[in-house]
């Protein structure tokens, strides 16, 4: 798992940008407006997200359109899945244990 991905997403504005981009690609100005940031702040956050591989940018005339890259999020999901499976097994064992206790009473 890429630590840079977690580091990039740990900042609330960057996480909010990722959530905005879930719906559709957006230009930097629209991202700044929707998050009530000035454009240099939004650009800085987008640069960090781009360096972490979470977004890609496409120039369109004088605008820069940002969109999410699915690969880092898929990688994170696969990493988290191992923990999900572990907790599901533990919860299943707990459920079995509680059912056994209930049968004994």
C-alpha positions as CSV (number, residue, x, y, z in Angstrom):
1,X,0.0,0.0,0.0
2,X,1.3,3.4,-1.0
3,X,1.8,5.6,2.1
4,X,1.8,8.7,-0.2
5,X,-1.9,7.9,-1.0
6,X,-2.9,7.9,2.7
7,X,-0.8,11.0,3.3
8,X,-2.5,12.9,0.5
9,X,-6.0,11.9,1.7
10,X,-5.3,12.7,5.3
11,X,-5.7,16.4,4.6
12,X,-9.5,17.4,4.8
13,X,-9.5,19.7,1.7
14,X,-7.8,17.0,-0.4
15,X,-10.3,14.4,0.7
16,X,-13.1,16.8,-0.1
17,X,-11.6,17.3,-3.6
18,X,-11.5,13.5,-4.1
19,X,-15.2,13.3,-3.0
20,X,-16.1,16.1,-5.5
21,X,-14.3,14.3,-8.3
22,X,-16.2,11.1,-7.7
23,X,-19.1,12.5,-9.6
24,X,-17.3,14.1,-12.5
25,X,-14.1,15.7,-13.7
26,X,-13.9,19.3,-12.8
27,X,-11.8,22.4,-13.6
28,X,-9.6,23.8,-10.8
29,X,-11.8,27.0,-10.6
30,X,-15.0,25.0,-10.0
31,X,-13.2,22.9,-7.4
32,X,-12.0,26.0,-5.6
33,X,-15.5,27.6,-5.8
34,X,-17.3,24.5,-4.5
35,X,-14.9,24.1,-1.6
36,X,-14.7,27.8,-0.8
37,X,-11.0,27.9,-1.5
38,X,-9.0,30.4,-3.4
39,X,-7.6,29.0,-6.6
40,X,-3.9,28.9,-5.5
41,X,-4.9,26.7,-2.5
42,X,-7.0,24.4,-4.7
43,X,-4.1,24.2,-7.2
44,X,-1.7,23.3,-4.4
45,X,-3.9,20.5,-3.1
46,X,-4.5,19.2,-6.6
47,X,-0.7,19.2,-7.3
48,X,-0.3,17.0,-4.2
49,X,-3.1,14.7,-5.3
50,X,-1.5,14.5,-8.7
51,X,1.9,13.6,-7.3
52,X,0.3,10.9,-5.2
53,X,-1.3,9.5,-8.4
54,X,-4.8,10.1,-7.2
55,X,-5.8,12.5,-10.0
56,X,-4.8,13.3,-13.5
57,X,-5.1,16.6,-15.3
58,X,-6.1,17.3,-18.9
59,X,-5.6,20.8,-20.3
60,X,-8.6,22.0,-22.2
61,X,-8.1,25.4,-23.8
62,X,-7.0,27.7,-20.9
63,X,-8.5,25.4,-18.2
64,X,-7.1,22.4,-16.5
65,X,-9.6,19.6,-15.9
66,X,-8.9,17.2,-13.0
67,X,-10.3,13.6,-12.8
68,X,-9.8,10.8,-10.4
69,X,-7.5,7.9,-11.2
70,X,-9.1,4.6,-10.1
71,X,-5.9,2.6,-9.6
72,X,-4.8,4.0,-6.3
73,X,-8.3,3.7,-4.9
74,X,-8.6,0.1,-6.1
75,X,-5.2,-0.6,-4.5
76,X,-6.4,0.8,-1.2
77,X,-9.6,-1.2,-1.4
78,X,-7.6,-4.4,-2.0
79,X,-5.4,-3.6,1.0
80,X,-8.5,-2.8,3.2
81,X,-10.2,-6.0,2.0
82,X,-7.6,-8.2,3.9
83,X,-8.6,-6.4,7.1
84,X,-12.3,-6.7,6.2
85,X,-12.0,-10.5,5.8
86,X,-10.0,-10.8,9.1
87,X,-12.7,-8.9,11.0
88,X,-15.5,-10.9,9.4
89,X,-13.9,-14.1,10.4
90,X,-13.4,-12.8,14.0
91,X,-17.0,-11.7,14.1
92,X,-18.2,-15.0,12.8
93,X,-16.2,-16.8,15.6
94,X,-17.7,-14.4,18.2
95,X,-21.2,-15.1,16.9
96,X,-20.5,-18.9,17.1
97,X,-19.2,-18.5,20.6
98,X,-22.2,-16.4,21.7
99,X,-24.6,-19.0,20.1
100,X,-22.8,-21.8,22.0
101,X,-23.2,-19.8,25.3
102,X,-26.8,-19.2,24.6
103,X,-27.4,-22.9,24.0
104,X,-25.8,-23.8,27.3
105,X,-28.1,-21.6,29.2
